[in-house]
Amino acid sequence: MKKSSILCCWVLALAVSACGTVTKVPMVWQDPAYAGEGFARIFVIGIGENDGSRRLFEDHLARELVKRGVVAEASYSRLPNTDRLTEGAIQEAMLGGNFDAVTISHLIGETQETKYVPPRSYTVPRTYGGYYGYYYSHWDVVHEPGYYKTNTIVRLETNLYDAQNAALIWSGQSDTMNPNSVADTIASATQAVAKQLAKDGVLR
């Protein structure tokens, strides 16, 4: 394979990886009085605009929690009702599954953030372009002018409650940057939230 072809493949790979949706969990609160060993059986409830979004979210979060060693179940499997769930119905479902915790997640909102990206300079990689490119890689500098970039941020809130006394144990808000779709947001956000829950020691 020619070097030019290798370079094109490499640039394409970088472009694809750069397009991956990123979610961070910048805001987390945890009950300072909680001294448990973590929860092992979690009931996952999502509040969505429609039943499809609810099911998709619950499936993804339950799957991400299972990956981290706990038992997790989407609430729609026991509570398929598309109307508002009653407290009694939730309690009965949790008792039936012997869950020790429940997570409830909902969309807070979507915002747009515009920021200025300053100009930067970088040296052309010295190994590309044969002897001509090698020589001039020591002299040529490519200048990239500054520009404004608008980011779309989707924020979700997830709370984890102790099933025994309904106490709030953990709360986190996740920010998903420039998602391509609802499904993209859900996949990225649930992975980040499950990872944060495990990191904070509330999963057994």
C-alpha positions, 0 to 999 in steps of 0.5 A: 500500500502506498504511503498516500493511501496509508495517510488517507486511511489514518486521517479517515480513522481520526475523523471517525473517532473524533465524531464519537459522542462524548458524555461527561458527568460533571455534577454528582452528589452522594449522601455523605451519611451512606456507609453501605457496601453498595447495591446489587439489584437495581430497578431502572426507571426512565421518564421519557417523552414516549414509551419507545424512548423510555424502553430504549433508555431503560434497556441501555442503562440496565445493560450498562449496569449489568456489565459492572457486575450487578443485577439490573432490570428495566421497569417496563418489563414489570410496569408496561403501563405507558401512563404515570406510574403510581407509587404503589405499582412501583413498590409492588414491582420492586418487592416482586423483584427483590430490588434493593435500589431504584434509579430514576432518570429524566431529561433536564433539557438541551442547551447550545454553547458557543465558544471561540476556538483560538488559532493554532499552529502545528508542524507537518508530520516529517515522515509523510510525502517522500524526501520533498515532504521530509525536507519541507516538514522542517520549514513549513508551518500550517496555520489554522485560523480561529473560529467560533463553534456551537455545541449542543449539550443534552443534560440528563439527571439520574437519581439512585434511591435505597429501596428500603427507606426511599432515601436518595443516595446518589444524584448525577447530571450528565452532559452529552455533547453534540449527539447525532440522535436520541439513540446516540444520546441514550447510548453515550449517557447511560454508559457514562452514568453507569461508569460513574455509579461504579466509580463512586462505590454505590454498586456492589 
